[in-house]
Amino acid sequence: MTRPRPPRPVPVPDGLSAPYWEAAAREVLVAARCSRCSALSVPPDPVCPHCRSTDPAFTFEPVSGRGVLRSWTIVRQPFLPGFKADVPFVLADVELAEQAGARMIGRLLDGPDAPLRQGAAVRAAFEDVAPGVRVPAFVLETGA
């Protein structure tokens, strides 16, 4: 008898992050633009990481999802039961093409055997983690 797989954790949107997760559910990557300094942040935070405004009044806008691989780690131990069936997997630190320093962390869906190198081109992809819930991730651009 096989045991059911523990569910993956799902995001719990709040008033600040809801537009980000609603867009992800539609497979659209959005970034939060600070109304004070115009810098992008992914995901949004109560304080703008660029100008340190505590009232960034973020607006959300679609971004291309293209970027470069800055760094990565291969996760070999599941840190939550819902990830046990997924190990090993790659967590990637990606700098988005729209702005230097606009970085986000996400799974690299190509897996730990992919030809990983700093500066490799990536693009956004989305993982289904629950009905109607998608989480941004990345894949390597082919031929890049």
N, C-alpha and C positions, 0 to 999 in steps of 0.2 A: 504494500500500500504506500503510495507516495503522499507525502505531506503537501498541503497547499503552500505555494510560495508566499512568503510574507510580502505585504504590499510595499511598494516604494513610497517614500514620503512625498507628499504633494505640497506645493506652495500654498500658503495661507495669505491671500492678498489683504492688505490693509488700505486705508484711505490714500496713502502715498503710492503704493505699488500696484494698485488695481489696474490702471491703464496699461502697465507693462505686461501683466499676466493676461489681460483680456486680448491684447495684440498677439501674444505668444500662442494663445488658443486658436488664433486664426492663421498661425504660422507667419507672423509678421514680427520682425525684430524692431523694437523701438528703443530710443534712448531718450533720457530726460535732459532737456536743455534748460540751464539755469537762466532765469530772466534777469539776473543781475550781471553775470559775466559772459553769458552765451556759451559756456562750455558744456559739453555733453558728459553725462554720467550714466553708467549702466551697472547694476540697477540703481534706481534713485535712492538717495539717503536723506535723512532730515537736514543734513548740513551739506552744502555744496563742497565737494572735495577740492575744488580749484580756488574759489574765492573765499571759502569758509563762511558764506552767508548762512545764517540760521533761518532765513526766510527766502529760499531760492525760487519759490513760485514756479516750479518746473512745468514746462509744457513738454508733451511727448510727441516725437516725430519719428517716422520710419527711417531706418538706416539700411544700407546695402547688405550688411551682414558679412561683408568681405573684410579680411584683415590678415595679420601675420602672426605666426606662432612665436611668442616671446620666450616661453618656458613651458614645462610640463612636468608632471609626476605620474608615475604608474602606481595606481592604488592596487595593492595585493591583498590587503586585509579589509574586509567590509567593516565600515565604521557604524553602520546601522544594519539590522537584519534584512531589510528590503533590498540591500545591494549585494547580498551573499551570492546570488546566481550570476552577478555581473562581473565579479572580479576574475582576472585583473582587467582594469580599465584605465584609460588615460584622462586625467584632468588637465586641461590646457589653459594657459594664460595667453589671451589673444588681445592684440592691440587693433582696434577697429580702424578701417581706412579713413573714416570721416574726420578724425582728429587725433593728432599725436597725444598720447597719454590717455585716450579713451579706451580703457581696458575692461575686459570681463573674463570671468572664469566659467568654463563649461566643459562638459565631456567631449572628447574627441572620439567620434563614433567609428573611426577607422580601426581602432583597437591598438593594443600595445605592440603588435608586430608591424605596424605601419612605418614607413621610412620617415621618422621624426627628425627634423632639423630646425634650428633656430632660424626664423625668417621665412619659413615655409608659408605659402599662401593657403588660407582657409576660407571657408564660407559657412554661414549659419545653416543649420539644419534643426529639426525639432524632434524631440522624443515624446511619444505618447506615454504618460505615466499613470493616467487614470482616464475614465471616460470624460471627454471634453477638456482635459488638462494636458497641455503641451509645455515642455521645458526647452528653452534654447540650448543648443549644443553646436558642435562644429564638425566639419569633414574637411579633409585635405582637398585642395583644388587639384584636379588631374592635370598633368602636364606642366605644373608650376615648379 
